[in-house]
Every structure is written in structure tokens, then in C-alpha cells.
């Protein structure tokens, strides 16, 4: 009977291209990984890796073993997921999260995961979706909630949630009455997500129409910083109203009716198809449960946003 730990080491060396990288992924030492592979090769009576090159590559026999080994590890993960008691399940989940999720429902996921699986450890990386994608492809993350999908064929994608975007400003900012066109908005700095992100690229394209003044664009990787700059009246921001519900309710910020709609933020659950971490489907299911409960428990973000903008339009007409 082959040791599953040896097969796990073999699979991660094949995926990451080196013994050292596999040791880091499995939280052990390089000599320990080498010992596992030596034992596996002895049991099978074959050489599994070509070690003469800078990047370790599989031999023909290694290629034959890889598919079987991955299926065995996947089966083990499915077995643990189906049978293990939640109070005894241990492990680590490395979760990548876009900041919009942090400001909406991530804390509920963490609380639910801790209550159900008290022995499970969680590492959270908050970053742009571009960097989260790279983390998934490099196997530095087990699962990510991000603006997706990730197009690579070895990635699994599942729709998670959608948040509308809106133009937002401080009441202290001197804005024209009524619905604003792009020419009106371009008079102010536009504060939004980093320049290379999906929503940012879409906004920049909107302002490339003929006749518009040059756009003063303030890209920011921190959603909290975007909100702070907007509160300070530096410019108009393009962000999801869901992350500033308190500021809107207290009148610290207001939604700006505009002629041109902004694109929604469509978030996706992304993780490798061949993931052998039994915690991945658990975290994915929990996230979907929280989002569904949020949809059924309150008006949807789009409906709430529509109602708020209608109120803003009525206010603008009464003031005009």
C-alpha cells in the first residue's frame, strides 16, 4: 500500500517544479520531501523525476503516475469531506479575497467556519483580483473570492455575488443639480479601483468618448482609502454602495444620479480543479449559503440602489 503522504509530495513537486517549493507548500523540509520520494521510487521500482535540469521534470513513468496520484488525493479529500466530524477536522485553508467582500460579509464566513470547524486554521490574503488570480495559478492560494472567472482550463469557477457600482460624493462637493453626464463628472477627479482592474478599465473606456476633457484618474488598491478620499471631498468615487451603507445612512456620502450606468462587480468562487484540500468545497458552500441568505433576508443590492437613486432624483428635482 502506497503512503498517501509520499503521493502528496510527488504531486506537489510535479505541480510546482521543485522539491524546495513542494516542501514550502507542505510545511516541511526539503530533506523530508526527498525522503518521501526516495521511498516512493523504491516501492514502485522506477525513477519518477529527471533531476539533471534546473527545474525538476517528470520521467515517462512519473507522467503515468501523476494522473493516478491526483485521483487518489482527490478521493481522499472527498472522503474526509463526507465522513469527518466537524469538531475533529484539522487543516489549513489559504483564502484570497477581494476587498469588497471584506467590507460586506467576510466576517460572517469566518465566524461560521470557526464555529463549525474549530481546529481549522485560516490564512486570508486581501488583494486585487489580478494578484489573487496569480496566487491561484501559483498554488499559493487554495480558493479565492474575486472578480472572475479565471479562464485557465484547470480552474473551477462558480458565480458568487454581484454588486452594483455607483457614483458617490461628499455632500460638501459642489455638484450640479440633476443627473450628471460624463462631461459633468470629468470636472472632478475620479477615485476608484486600481488602474488595471476590470471596473477601472471599464470606467476609463467610458471617458474616452470624443469631446470629453482629460480624465483625472485616482486609482487605489485600498477600498478603505477610496472611501476616505471621497469623504474628504477630493473627488467623485465609483464604488459599490454596499460597502458604504453606514456613510450613506448618516449622510456623510451621497449617491450621484448619472446618465451613464457603471458596470456591476460580478464575483466568482475560483479554485483549482485538482484541489486535494477537503476544506475548499466546505468554504465554497459556506460562502454560497451566506450570499443566498443575504439575498433572501433583505432587498437585493440592485433594488436598494435603484430606490436610493430614485430618492436622489426626487431631491434634485425639488431643489432645482
Backbone as numpy.savetxt, mean C-alpha at the origin, in Angstrom:
# Nx Ny Nz CAx CAy CAz Cx Cy Cz
12.07 -38.08 4.67 11.22 -36.89 4.67 12.10 -35.65 4.67
11.88 -34.76 3.69 12.67 -33.53 3.60 12.23 -32.54 4.66
13.20 -31.83 5.23 12.94 -30.81 6.24 12.40 -29.56 5.54
11.25 -29.08 5.99 10.64 -27.91 5.36 11.50 -26.66 5.53
12.26 -26.59 6.61 13.16 -25.44 6.80 14.25 -25.42 5.73
14.72 -26.58 5.36 15.72 -26.66 4.29 15.11 -26.24 2.95
13.89 -26.68 2.70 13.21 -26.28 1.46 12.94 -24.77 1.45
12.59 -24.23 2.62 12.35 -22.79 2.71 13.62 -22.01 2.38
14.74 -22.44 2.92 16.01 -21.79 2.61 16.32 -21.88 1.12
16.10 -23.06 0.54 16.34 -23.26 -0.89 15.50 -22.30 -1.73
14.22 -22.17 -1.40 13.32 -21.31 -2.17 13.75 -19.85 -2.09
14.13 -19.40 -0.90 14.49 -17.98 -0.76 15.83 -17.66 -1.39
16.74 -18.59 -1.41 17.99 -18.37 -2.15 17.69 -18.21 -3.64
16.80 -19.07 -4.15 16.43 -19.01 -5.57 15.73 -17.68 -5.89
14.88 -17.22 -5.00 14.14 -15.98 -5.25 15.03 -14.74 -5.16
15.91 -14.73 -4.17 16.71 -13.53 -3.91 18.09 -13.58 -4.53
18.51 -14.74 -5.00 19.78 -14.83 -5.72 21.02 -14.91 -4.87
20.90 -15.23 -3.58 22.09 -15.33 -2.76 21.81 -15.89 -1.38
22.85 -16.49 -0.77 22.71 -17.08 0.56 22.56 -15.98 1.61
23.30 -14.89 1.46 23.23 -13.81 2.44 21.85 -13.18 2.45
21.30 -12.91 1.27 19.97 -12.31 1.20 18.92 -13.23 1.80
19.03 -14.53 1.56 18.09 -15.48 2.13 18.21 -15.52 3.65
19.44 -15.43 4.15 19.64 -15.43 5.59 18.97 -14.21 6.23
19.08 -13.04 5.58 18.42 -11.85 6.09 16.91 -11.99 6.07
16.39 -12.58 5.01 14.93 -12.76 4.90 14.41 -13.71 5.95
15.18 -14.74 6.28 14.74 -15.76 7.24 15.24 -15.49 8.66
15.88 -14.32 8.85 16.33 -13.90 10.17 17.27 -14.93 10.81
18.25 -15.35 10.02 19.24 -16.29 10.53 20.60 -15.91 9.94
21.60 -16.77 10.11 22.95 -16.46 9.63 23.22 -17.16 8.31
24.23 -16.64 7.59 24.58 -17.25 6.31 25.12 -18.68 6.50
25.97 -18.95 7.52 26.39 -20.34 7.72 25.22 -21.29 7.98
24.20 -20.81 8.69 23.04 -21.66 8.94 22.31 -22.00 7.64
22.21 -21.00 6.75 21.57 -21.25 5.45 22.41 -22.23 4.63
23.72 -22.04 4.65 24.60 -22.95 3.91 24.47 -24.37 4.42
24.35 -24.52 5.75 24.21 -25.86 6.33 22.91 -26.51 5.90
21.84 -25.73 5.82 20.55 -26.28 5.38 20.62 -26.78 3.94
21.27 -26.00 3.08 21.37 -26.40 1.68 22.28 -27.62 1.52
23.36 -27.66 2.31 24.25 -28.82 2.26 23.51 -30.09 2.65
22.67 -29.98 3.69 21.90 -31.14 4.12 20.88 -31.55 3.05
20.23 -30.55 2.43 19.23 -30.84 1.40 19.88 -31.51 0.19
21.04 -31.00 -0.24 21.74 -31.60 -1.38 22.20 -33.01 -1.06
22.61 -33.26 0.18 23.05 -34.60 0.59 21.87 -35.58 0.56
20.71 -35.12 1.07 19.53 -36.00 1.09 19.06 -36.34 -0.32
19.15 -35.36 -1.24 18.68 -35.58 -2.61 19.75 -36.19 -3.51
21.02 -36.05 -3.11 22.11 -36.58 -3.90 22.37 -35.79 -5.17
22.03 -34.49 -5.18 22.24 -33.64 -6.35 22.76 -32.28 -5.91
23.37 -31.55 -6.85 23.75 -30.17 -6.60 22.62 -29.27 -7.07
22.23 -28.32 -6.22 21.07 -27.48 -6.51 21.44 -26.10 -7.04
22.65 -25.61 -6.72 23.04 -24.26 -7.11 24.39 -24.26 -7.82
24.51 -23.36 -8.79 25.80 -23.03 -9.38 26.41 -21.90 -8.55
27.51 -22.14 -7.90 28.07 -21.17 -6.99 29.25 -20.40 -7.58
29.58 -20.64 -8.83 30.75 -20.01 -9.42 30.52 -18.58 -9.84
29.26 -18.18 -10.03 28.95 -16.83 -10.48 28.70 -15.92 -9.30
28.68 -14.59 -9.60 28.45 -13.61 -8.53 27.06 -13.78 -7.92
26.08 -14.06 -8.78 24.72 -14.32 -8.31 24.47 -15.81 -8.39
24.07 -16.39 -7.30 23.83 -17.83 -7.24 22.68 -18.18 -8.18
22.88 -19.20 -9.01 21.84 -19.63 -9.95 21.53 -21.10 -9.73
20.38 -21.51 -10.20 19.93 -22.89 -10.04 20.55 -23.79 -11.11
20.88 -25.00 -10.71 21.23 -26.04 -11.67 19.94 -26.57 -12.29
20.07 -27.47 -13.25 18.87 -28.07 -13.85 18.04 -28.81 -12.81
18.72 -29.54 -11.92 18.01 -30.25 -10.86 17.37 -29.26 -9.88
18.06 -28.13 -9.64 17.50 -27.10 -8.78 16.23 -26.52 -9.37
16.22 -26.31 -10.69 15.02 -25.80 -11.37 13.86 -26.78 -11.23
14.17 -28.08 -11.32 13.12 -29.08 -11.18 12.55 -29.07 -9.77
13.41 -28.85 -8.79 12.96 -28.88 -7.39 12.14 -27.65 -7.02
12.45 -26.49 -7.63 11.87 -25.22 -7.18 10.35 -25.25 -7.19
9.75 -25.68 -8.27 8.30 -25.68 -8.34 7.69 -26.57 -7.27
8.27 -27.75 -7.05 7.75 -28.67 -6.03 7.92 -28.06 -4.64
9.06 -27.43 -4.39 9.32 -26.85 -3.07 8.35 -25.71 -2.79
8.10 -24.87 -3.79 7.16 -23.76 -3.58 5.75 -24.28 -3.29
5.35 -25.34 -3.98 4.03 -25.90 -3.73 3.93 -26.50 -2.33
5.01 -27.12 -1.86 5.00 -27.68 -0.51 4.89 -26.59 0.54
5.59 -25.48 0.36 5.53 -24.38 1.32 4.17 -23.70 1.29
3.59 -23.57 0.09 2.25 -22.99 -0.01 1.23 -23.88 0.69
1.35 -25.19 0.51 0.45 -26.12 1.18 0.60 -26.03 2.70
1.83 -25.89 3.16 2.06 -25.73 4.60 1.37 -24.46 5.11
1.48 -23.36 4.38 0.86 -22.11 4.79 -0.66 -22.25 4.83
-1.23 -22.94 3.83 -2.68 -23.14 3.81 -3.12 -24.01 4.98
-2.33 -25.01 5.31 -2.65 -25.87 6.44 -2.65 -25.09 7.75
-1.63 -24.28 7.96 -1.54 -23.47 9.18 -2.72 -22.52 9.26
-3.04 -21.89 8.13 -4.15 -20.93 8.10 -5.46 -21.61 8.48
-5.65 -22.85 8.02 -6.92 -23.53 8.22 -7.05 -24.16 9.61
-5.94 -24.59 10.19 -6.01 -25.44 11.39 -5.52 -24.75 12.65
-4.51 -23.90 12.55 -3.86 -23.37 13.76 -4.81 -22.53 14.60
-4.69 -22.64 15.89 -5.44 -21.80 16.83 -4.88 -20.38 16.79
-5.77 -19.41 16.81 -5.33 -18.02 16.70 -4.46 -17.60 17.88
-4.68 -18.18 19.05 -3.91 -17.78 20.23 -2.51 -18.37 20.25
-2.23 -19.34 19.37 -0.91 -19.95 19.36 -0.12 -19.66 18.08
-0.79 -19.07 17.09 -0.12 -18.79 15.82 0.93 -17.71 16.02
2.15 -17.99 15.58 3.25 -17.04 15.68 3.73 -16.67 14.28
4.51 -15.61 14.23 5.09 -15.23 12.95 5.22 -13.73 12.83
5.69 -13.32 11.67 5.91 -11.90 11.37 5.24 -11.57 10.05
4.52 -10.47 10.02 3.95 -9.96 8.78 4.55 -8.59 8.51
5.13 -8.42 7.34 5.73 -7.13 6.95 4.76 -6.45 6.00
4.12 -5.43 6.52 3.02 -4.77 5.84 3.43 -3.40 5.31
3.20 -3.17 4.03 3.41 -1.85 3.43 2.07 -1.15 3.27
2.03 0.14 3.63 0.76 0.87 3.65 0.94 2.26 3.06
0.03 2.64 2.17 -0.04 4.03 1.71 -0.60 4.89 2.84
-0.17 6.14 2.89 -0.48 6.97 4.06 -1.97 7.27 4.20
-2.71 7.28 3.11 -4.16 7.50 3.21 -4.80 6.44 4.09
-4.34 5.19 3.97 -4.87 4.11 4.81 -4.52 4.34 6.27
-3.33 4.87 6.53 -2.91 5.16 7.91 -3.87 6.14 8.56
-4.31 7.13 7.80 -5.17 8.19 8.34 -6.64 7.81 8.37
-6.99 6.61 7.91 -8.40 6.22 7.89 -8.66 5.01 8.81
-8.22 3.80 8.43 -8.65 2.63 9.21 -7.53 1.68 9.62
-6.28 2.04 9.43 -5.19 1.11 9.76 -5.20 0.72 11.24
-5.48 1.67 12.13 -5.45 1.37 13.56 -6.46 0.28 13.92
-7.59 0.23 13.23 -8.57 -0.82 13.49 -8.04 -2.19 13.08
-7.30 -2.23 11.97 -6.70 -3.49 11.54 -5.67 -3.97 12.56
-4.83 -3.07 13.03 -3.80 -3.45 14.00 -4.44 -3.97 15.29
-5.48 -3.28 15.74 -6.17 -3.70 16.97 -6.80 -5.08 16.81
-7.44 -5.30 15.67 -8.10 -6.58 15.43 -7.08 -7.70 15.30
-5.98 -7.43 14.61 -4.94 -8.45 14.45 -4.33 -8.81 15.81
-4.08 -7.80 16.63 -3.49 -8.07 17.96 -4.45 -8.87 18.84
-5.72 -8.53 18.82 -6.69 -9.24 19.66 -6.86 -10.69 19.24
-6.83 -10.95 17.94 -7.05 -12.31 17.47 -5.78 -13.15 17.46
-4.65 -12.52 17.17 -3.37 -13.24 17.09 -2.33 -12.53 17.96
-2.41 -12.68 19.26 -1.54 -11.91 20.17 -0.06 -12.22 20.04
0.31 -13.36 19.44 1.72 -13.73 19.33 2.32 -13.34 17.98
1.53 -12.75 17.10 2.01 -12.35 15.79 2.66 -10.97 15.88
3.82 -10.82 15.24 4.52 -9.54 15.20 4.21 -8.84 13.87
4.22 -7.52 13.92 3.86 -6.72 12.76 4.91 -5.64 12.53
5.43 -5.58 11.30 6.31 -4.49 10.88 5.59 -3.70 9.80
5.46 -2.39 10.01 4.70 -1.55 9.09 5.62 -0.55 8.42
5.56 -0.50 7.10 6.31 0.49 6.33 5.31 1.40 5.62
5.34 2.68 5.95 4.45 3.66 5.33 5.24 4.40 4.26
4.76 4.32 3.01 5.53 4.92 1.92 4.61 5.15 0.72
5.16 5.75 -0.32 4.40 5.92 -1.55 4.20 4.56 -2.22
3.19 4.48 -3.05 2.89 3.21 -3.72 4.03 2.75 -4.62
4.77 3.70 -5.19 5.93 3.33 -6.02 6.94 2.54 -5.20
7.26 3.02 -4.01 8.24 2.33 -3.16 7.66 1.03 -2.59
6.37 1.02 -2.30 5.76 -0.21 -1.81 5.80 -1.30 -2.88
5.57 -0.92 -4.13 5.67 -1.88 -5.22 7.08 -2.47 -5.27
8.09 -1.61 -5.17 9.47 -2.10 -5.21 9.76 -3.03 -4.04
9.19 -2.71 -2.88 9.37 -3.57 -1.71 8.76 -4.94 -1.90
7.59 -5.01 -2.55 6.97 -6.30 -2.84 7.81 -7.12 -3.81
8.29 -6.47 -4.87 9.05 -7.19 -5.89 10.39 -7.68 -5.35
10.95 -6.94 -4.37 12.22 -7.35 -3.76 12.01 -8.32 -2.59
10.76 -8.68 -2.32 10.41 -9.57 -1.20 10.78 -8.95 0.14
10.83 -7.63 0.20 11.03 -6.95 1.48 9.71 -6.75 2.22
8.60 -6.89 1.51 7.27 -6.79 2.10 6.48 -8.06 1.79
5.61 -8.46 2.72 4.76 -9.63 2.49 3.46 -9.24 1.79
2.96 -8.06 2.10 1.67 -7.61 1.57 1.64 -6.09 1.64
0.89 -5.47 0.74 0.82 -4.01 0.74 -0.59 -3.56 0.40
-1.01 -2.45 1.03 -2.24 -1.75 0.69 -1.81 -0.48 -0.03
-2.05 -0.39 -1.32 -1.42 0.66 -2.13 -2.29 1.00 -3.33
-1.90 2.08 -4.01 -2.55 2.41 -5.27 -2.05 1.40 -6.30
-2.90 0.50 -6.68 -2.49 -0.58 -7.55 -3.28 -0.57 -8.84
-3.27 -1.70 -9.53 -2.60 -2.94 -9.17 -1.13 -2.96 -9.58
-0.42 -4.01 -9.11 0.94 -4.27 -9.54 0.86 -5.22 -10.73
1.38 -4.80 -11.86 1.11 -5.49 -13.13 1.87 -6.80 -13.30
2.93 -7.03 -12.53 3.74 -8.24 -12.73 2.90 -9.51 -12.56
3.13 -10.53 -13.38 2.30 -11.74 -13.34 2.42 -12.54 -12.05
3.51 -12.34 -11.31 3.66 -13.09 -10.06 3.07 -12.35 -8.86
2.26 -11.31 -9.12 1.61 -10.57 -8.06 0.10 -10.78 -8.10
-0.49 -10.95 -6.93 -1.94 -11.06 -6.82 -2.50 -9.73 -6.36
-3.58 -9.26 -7.02 -4.19 -7.98 -6.71 -5.67 -8.17 -6.41
-6.15 -7.47 -5.41 -7.57 -7.53 -5.05 -8.02 -6.12 -4.67
-9.13 -5.67 -5.28 -9.64 -4.33 -5.00 -9.95 -4.20 -3.51
-9.53 -3.08 -2.93 -9.69 -2.87 -1.49 -10.69 -1.75 -1.20
-10.36 -0.52 -1.56 -11.23 0.61 -1.24 -10.94 1.74 -2.21
-11.90 2.66 -2.31 -11.74 3.81 -3.19 -12.10 5.07 -2.42
-11.27 6.10 -2.54 -11.51 7.37 -1.88 -11.54 8.49 -2.92
-12.60 9.30 -2.92 -12.60 10.44 -3.82 -11.62 11.50 -3.36
-11.10 12.25 -4.31 -10.23 13.38 -4.02 -11.04 14.66 -4.16
-10.58 15.72 -3.51 -11.26 17.01 -3.62 -10.25 18.13 -3.47
-10.63 19.29 -3.97 -9.83 20.49 -3.74 -10.18 21.04 -2.37
-9.14 21.34 -1.60 -9.33 21.76 -0.21 -8.49 23.00 0.06
-9.04 23.91 0.88 -8.28 25.12 1.21 -8.67 25.60 2.61
-7.85 26.46 3.16 -8.16 27.13 4.41 -9.20 28.22 4.15
-10.16 28.42 5.06 -11.12 29.51 4.89 -10.45 30.88 4.80
-9.23 30.98 5.31 -8.53 32.26 5.28 -8.00 32.60 3.89
-7.97 31.63 2.98 -7.45 31.87 1.64 -8.50 32.64 0.83
-8.09 33.69 0.18 -9.00 34.56 -0.58 -9.32 33.93 -1.92
-10.43 33.18 -1.97 -10.83 32.47 -3.18 -12.05 33.12 -3.81
-12.17 33.06 -5.14 -13.39 33.57 -5.80 -14.60 32.75 -5.37
-15.78 33.36 -5.46 -17.01 32.65 -5.14 -17.39 31.72 -6.29
-18.20 30.70 -5.96 -18.71 29.79 -6.98 -17.74 28.68 -7.32
-18.08 27.95 -8.37 -17.26 26.83 -8.81 -16.03 27.35 -9.53
-14.88 26.82 -9.18 -13.63 27.32 -9.73 -13.17 26.46 -10.91
-12.70 27.13 -11.94 -12.09 26.45 -13.07 -10.60 26.28 -12.84
-9.95 25.62 -13.77 -8.52 25.38 -13.63 -7.72 26.68 -13.62
-8.19 27.67 -14.38 -7.49 28.96 -14.38 -7.54 29.62 -13.01
-8.69 29.48 -12.32 -8.81 30.03 -10.96 -7.88 29.29 -10.00
-7.88 27.96 -10.10 -7.05 27.16 -9.20 -5.57 27.41 -9.43
-5.18 27.64 -10.67 -3.77 27.83 -11.01 -3.18 29.12 -10.44
-4.03 30.00 -9.93 -3.52 31.23 -9.30 -2.83 30.94 -7.97
-3.04 29.73 -7.45 -2.50 29.37 -6.13 -1.59 28.16 -6.27
-0.63 28.01 -5.37 0.16 26.77 -5.36 -0.74 25.56 -5.13
-0.50 24.49 -5.85 -1.25 23.25 -5.69 -0.41 22.28 -4.86
-0.94 21.88 -3.73 -0.23 21.00 -2.79 -0.87 19.62 -2.86
-0.07 18.62 -3.18 -0.63 17.27 -3.26 0.50 16.24 -3.13
0.21 15.01 -3.54 1.15 13.91 -3.38 2.41 14.10 -4.23
3.42 13.31 -3.97 4.70 13.42 -4.66 4.52 13.38 -6.17
5.44 14.00 -6.87 5.32 14.26 -8.29 5.11 13.00 -9.13
5.73 11.87 -8.76 5.66 10.67 -9.60 4.51 9.74 -9.24
3.66 10.10 -8.28 2.54 9.24 -7.90 1.40 9.38 -8.90
0.50 8.37 -8.93 -0.61 8.37 -9.88 -1.49 9.61 -9.79
-1.99 9.98 -8.59 -2.85 11.16 -8.53 -2.13 12.44 -8.91
-0.85 12.52 -8.56 -0.08 13.72 -8.88 0.11 13.86 -10.38
0.43 12.77 -11.05 0.61 12.81 -12.51 -0.69 13.24 -13.19
-1.82 12.71 -12.71 -3.12 13.07 -13.30 -3.41 14.56 -13.12
-3.09 15.11 -11.95 -3.33 16.53 -11.70 -2.44 17.39 -12.58
-1.18 17.02 -12.71 -0.29 17.79 -13.58 -0.77 17.79 -15.03
-1.34 16.67 -15.48 -1.85 16.60 -16.85 -3.05 17.53 -17.03
-3.88 17.66 -15.99 -5.03 18.54 -16.06 -4.63 19.98 -16.37
-3.50 20.42 -15.81 -3.08 21.81 -15.93 -2.19 22.07 -17.16
-2.09 21.08 -18.04 -1.32 21.28 -19.26 -2.17 21.75 -20.42
-3.42 22.10 -20.15 -4.29 22.60 -21.21 -3.81 23.96 -21.70
-4.03 24.26 -22.99 -3.59 25.56 -23.53 -4.26 26.73 -22.81
-3.49 27.79 -22.62 -4.02 29.01 -22.05 -3.94 29.11 -20.55
-3.52 28.04 -19.89 -3.42 28.09 -18.43 -2.04 28.61 -18.02
-1.97 29.35 -16.91 -0.67 29.82 -16.43 0.16 28.65 -15.91
1.49 28.81 -15.80 2.33 27.74 -15.28 1.89 27.32 -13.87
1.90 26.03 -13.63 1.44 25.49 -12.35 2.57 25.55 -11.32
2.25 26.12 -10.17 3.17 26.04 -9.03 2.79 24.79 -8.24
3.61 23.78 -8.36 3.29 22.45 -7.84 4.14 22.14 -6.62
3.50 21.85 -5.49 4.21 21.50 -4.26 3.93 20.03 -3.95
4.76 19.13 -4.49 4.60 17.71 -4.22 5.17 17.35 -2.86
4.49 16.44 -2.16 4.90 16.09 -0.79 4.60 14.62 -0.54
5.57 13.90 -0.02 5.37 12.47 0.27 4.65 12.25 1.59
4.46 13.30 2.39 3.81 13.17 3.70 2.42 13.80 3.65
1.39 12.99 3.85 0.03 13.50 3.85 -0.18 14.46 5.01
0.44 14.19 6.15 0.32 15.09 7.29 0.89 16.47 6.96
1.99 16.50 6.21 2.59 17.78 5.81 1.69 18.52 4.83
1.04 17.79 3.93 0.12 18.41 2.98 -1.01 19.10 3.74
-1.56 18.41 4.74 -2.65 18.98 5.53 -2.16 20.22 6.29
-0.96 20.14 6.86 -0.42 21.27 7.62 -0.22 22.49 6.72
0.32 22.29 5.55 0.53 23.40 4.61 -0.79 24.02 4.17
-1.81 23.16 4.02 -3.12 23.68 3.65 -3.74 24.48 4.79
-3.62 23.99 6.00 -4.11 24.73 7.17 -3.44 26.09 7.28
-2.16 26.16 6.90 -1.42 27.41 7.00 -1.71 28.37 5.85
-2.57 27.96 4.91 -2.96 28.85 3.82 -1.91 29.03 2.76
-1.00 28.06 2.62 0.06 28.18 1.62 -0.49 28.02 0.20
-1.52 27.22 0.06 -2.10 27.00 -1.25 -3.33 26.13 -1.15
-3.78 25.61 -2.31 -4.92 24.71 -2.39 -4.38 23.29 -2.50
-4.96 22.37 -1.75 -4.48 20.98 -1.81 -5.50 20.10 -2.52
-5.00 19.01 -3.08 -5.82 17.97 -3.67 -5.59 16.70 -2.86
-6.55 16.37 -1.99 -6.41 15.24 -1.06 -7.77 14.57 -0.85
-7.80 13.39 -0.27 -9.09 12.74 0.05 -9.73 13.41 1.27
-10.98 13.84 1.18 -11.65 14.41 2.36 -11.72 13.44 3.53
-11.64 12.14 3.25 -11.74 11.15 4.33 -10.64 11.32 5.37
-9.51 11.91 5.00 -8.39 12.03 5.95 -8.45 13.34 6.73
-9.41 14.21 6.41 -9.49 15.51 7.11 -10.90 15.75 7.63
-11.59 14.70 8.03 -12.97 14.85 8.49 -13.06 15.78 9.71
-12.11 15.69 10.62 -12.14 16.56 11.80 -11.94 18.01 11.40
-10.96 18.26 10.54 -10.68 19.64 10.11 -11.87 20.24 9.36
-12.56 19.42 8.57 -13.74 19.92 7.86 -14.89 20.19 8.83
-15.09 19.29 9.78 -16.18 19.46 10.74 -15.98 20.69 11.62
-14.72 20.99 11.95 -14.43 22.15 12.81 -14.27 23.45 12.03
-14.39 23.37 10.70 -14.27 24.57 9.89 -12.86 25.06 9.68
-11.87 24.22 10.00 -10.48 24.61 9.80 -10.09 24.54 8.33
-10.78 23.66 7.60 -10.58 23.53 6.16 -11.95 23.47 5.49
-11.99 23.79 4.21 -13.24 23.70 3.46 -12.98 23.08 2.09
-14.00 22.37 1.58 -13.93 21.81 0.25 -14.23 22.90 -0.78
-13.52 22.90 -1.87 -13.67 23.92 -2.90 -14.42 23.33 -4.09
-15.64 23.82 -4.39 -16.34 23.34 -5.60 -15.53 23.69 -6.85
-15.34 22.73 -7.71 -14.52 22.95 -8.91 -15.20 22.35 -10.12
-14.90 22.92 -11.29 -15.50 22.46 -12.53 -14.92 21.13 -13.01
-13.65 20.88 -12.69 -12.99 19.67 -13.17 -12.81 18.68 -12.03
-13.42 17.49 -12.13 -13.30 16.51 -11.04 -11.90 15.93 -10.96
-11.53 15.54 -9.76 -10.23 14.89 -9.53 -10.41 13.38 -9.58
-9.36 12.64 -9.93 -9.47 11.17 -9.97 -9.59 10.58 -8.57
-10.32 9.49 -8.46 -10.39 8.77 -7.18 -9.07 8.07 -6.89
-8.85 7.79 -5.61 -7.72 6.96 -5.19 -8.24 5.54 -5.01
-7.84 4.64 -5.89 -8.29 3.25 -5.85 -7.19 2.38 -5.26
-7.45 1.87 -4.06 -6.44 1.08 -3.35 -6.65 -0.41 -3.58
-5.54 -1.13 -3.57 -5.51 -2.56 -3.89 -4.71 -3.30 -2.84
-5.13 -4.51 -2.53 -4.31 -5.43 -1.74 -3.39 -6.16 -2.70
-2.09 -6.05 -2.50 -1.11 -6.67 -3.39 -0.18 -7.57 -2.59
0.07 -8.75 -3.10 1.07 -9.64 -2.48 1.51 -10.68 -3.49
2.68 -11.27 -3.30 3.17 -12.27 -4.26 2.26 -13.48 -4.32
2.07 -14.00 -5.52 1.25 -15.19 -5.71 1.82 -16.37 -4.93
3.16 -16.46 -4.91 3.81 -17.61 -4.29 4.12 -17.40 -2.81
3.43 -16.47 -2.15 3.71 -16.20 -0.74 3.45 -17.46 0.11
4.43 -17.79 0.94 4.26 -18.93 1.83 4.06 -18.49 3.28
3.72 -17.21 3.48 3.45 -16.70 4.81 1.97 -16.88 5.11
1.59 -17.73 6.06 0.17 -17.99 6.33 -0.57 -16.77 6.85
0.17 -15.74 7.27 -0.47 -14.54 7.79 -0.99 -13.62 6.69
-0.48 -13.78 5.47 -0.88 -12.89 4.37 -2.38 -12.96 4.09
-2.97 -14.14 3.87 -4.43 -14.17 3.63 -5.24 -13.72 4.84
-4.70 -13.91 6.04 -5.40 -13.47 7.24 -5.50 -11.95 7.27
-4.38 -11.28 7.02 -4.36 -9.82 7.03 -5.22 -9.27 5.89
-5.17 -9.90 4.72 -5.98 -9.46 3.60 -7.47 -9.56 3.92
-7.88 -10.69 4.51 -9.29 -10.88 4.86 -9.74 -9.86 5.90
-8.88 -9.60 6.89 -9.23 -8.62 7.92 -9.42 -7.23 7.33
-8.53 -6.86 6.43 -8.63 -5.54 5.80 -9.94 -5.41 5.03
-10.30 -6.44 4.27 -11.54 -6.41 3.51 -12.75 -6.35 4.43
-12.72 -7.07 5.55 -13.82 -7.03 6.52 -14.00 -5.61 7.08
-12.91 -4.95 7.40 -12.98 -3.60 7.96 -13.54 -2.62 6.94
-13.08 -2.72 5.71 -13.56 -1.82 4.66 -15.05 -2.05 4.38
-15.48 -3.31 4.34 -16.90 -3.61 4.10 -17.77 -3.09 5.24
-17.30 -3.27 6.47 -18.05 -2.76 7.62 -18.14 -1.24 7.57
-17.08 -0.61 7.13 -17.07 0.85 7.01 -18.07 1.32 5.97
-18.17 0.57 4.87 -19.13 0.93 3.82 -20.58 0.79 4.31
-20.86 -0.30 5.04 -22.23 -0.56 5.47 -22.62 0.26 6.69
-21.64 0.69 7.47 -21.94 1.39 8.72 -22.16 2.87 8.58
-21.78 3.46 7.44 -21.90 4.91 7.27 -22.06 5.20 5.79
-22.50 6.43 5.44 -22.57 6.79 4.01 -21.21 6.63 3.37
-21.19 6.24 2.11 -19.92 6.07 1.42 -19.21 7.39 1.30
-17.90 7.32 1.12 -17.11 8.54 0.97 -17.63 9.39 -0.18
-18.01 8.74 -1.31 -18.46 9.51 -2.45 -19.76 10.24 -2.14
-20.69 9.57 -1.42 -21.95 10.22 -1.09 -21.72 11.37 -0.12
-20.86 11.15 0.88 -20.58 12.20 1.84 -19.91 13.39 1.16
-18.98 13.09 0.26 -18.30 14.17 -0.46 -19.30 14.94 -1.32
-20.21 14.23 -2.00 -21.19 14.90 -2.85 -22.08 15.81 -2.03
-22.52 15.32 -0.86 -23.37 16.14 0.00 -22.64 17.40 0.47
-21.37 17.25 0.83 -20.60 18.39 1.33 -20.39 19.42 0.24
-20.08 18.97 -0.98 -19.86 19.91 -2.08 -21.16 20.62 -2.44
-22.31 19.90 -2.36 -23.58 20.56 -2.61 -23.81 21.68 -1.60
-23.48 21.41 -0.34 -23.63 22.44 0.69 -22.73 23.63 0.40
-21.48 23.35 -0.08 -20.56 24.43 -0.42 -21.12 25.26 -1.58
-21.75 24.59 -2.56 -22.33 25.31 -3.69 -23.46 26.22 -3.24
-24.33 25.72 -2.34 -25.41 26.54 -1.82 -24.89 27.74 -1.08
-23.82 27.54 -0.29 -23.23 28.65 0.45 -22.67 29.69 -0.50
-21.98 29.23 -1.56 -21.39 30.15 -2.52 -22.47 30.97 -3.22
-23.61 30.34 -3.58 -24.66 31.06 -4.26 -25.33 32.09 -3.35
-25.47 31.71 -2.07 -26.11 32.66 -1.15 -25.21 33.83 -0.84
-23.88 33.65 -0.93 -22.95 34.73 -0.64 -22.75 35.65 -1.85
-23.03 35.11 -3.06 -22.74 35.87 -4.26 -23.68 37.08 -4.42
